[in-house]
C-alpha cells in the first residue's frame, strides 16, 4: 500500500480549514446571539409597570404548600 504524502497534506489542510471555519461560524453565531438577546432580561421594568401576581395579604411565598403553589402555577400560568 502506497501512502501519498500529497494526499496526506491535502487531508491535513482540509481538516485545519474545516476547524477554522467551524470556529469562525460558532463565534459569528455567538455574536448574533448576543445582539438578539436582551442585555438583562430580569432587570426592573421602567415606567408604569405593575407586579403581575401578588399573594394574598398575610401569606408569604414560603408559607404555601407544594399543592397550593402548583394550583397557583396552573391557575395563573406563572
N, C-alpha and C positions, 0 to 999 in steps of 0.2 A: 504494500500500500504506500503510495507516494503522497506525502503531505506537502502541499504547495505553500511556500512562505507568503506569496502574494495573496492567496485566499485567506490565510490566517490574519494577515494585516488588514485586509478589507473587512473581515468579520469583526476584528477589534475596533476598527474605525467606526463601523456601523453601530456597534454597541455603545461606544462613547458618545457618538452623535445622538443616539436614541436616548441615553440617560440625560444628556444636557437638555435636549428639547423637552423631555418629560418634566424635568425640574423647572424649566422656564414656564411651562404651561401650568404647573402647580402654583408657582409664585404669582402668575397672572390671575389665576382663579382666586387666590388669597387676596390680592389687591382689589379685585372686583367685589369680592365678598365683603371686604371692609367698607367699600363705598356704598354698598346696598344696605347693609345692616345699620341701624341707628347706633349712635355713639354709646348711649347708656339707656337701655330700654326700661330700667327700673327707677329712673330719676323722678323726682316730684313733678307732677304736671303744673303748668303755668296757667294763669288766667282764672276762669270761674269753674274749675274742675271740682267735683264733689266725690266723696268716697262712695263707691258703688254698693257696698254692703257694710252694715253696722250691726253688731249683735244687740240683742235686747238689753235694756238697761239692767245692770246688776250682774250680768254674766260676762265672764271673760272667755277668751278663746280656749284657754287651757281647762276650763271647768266643763266643757262639753264632752259627752261620751263619744265613743267612736261611731255609734249608731246615729246620734244626733248630727255629728259632723258629716256623715255620709248622706243623711237626709237633706241637709242644707246644701251639700255639693250638688245633688241631683235636682233639688228644687230651684236653685239659683244658677246652676251651671258654672260655678266657680271652682 
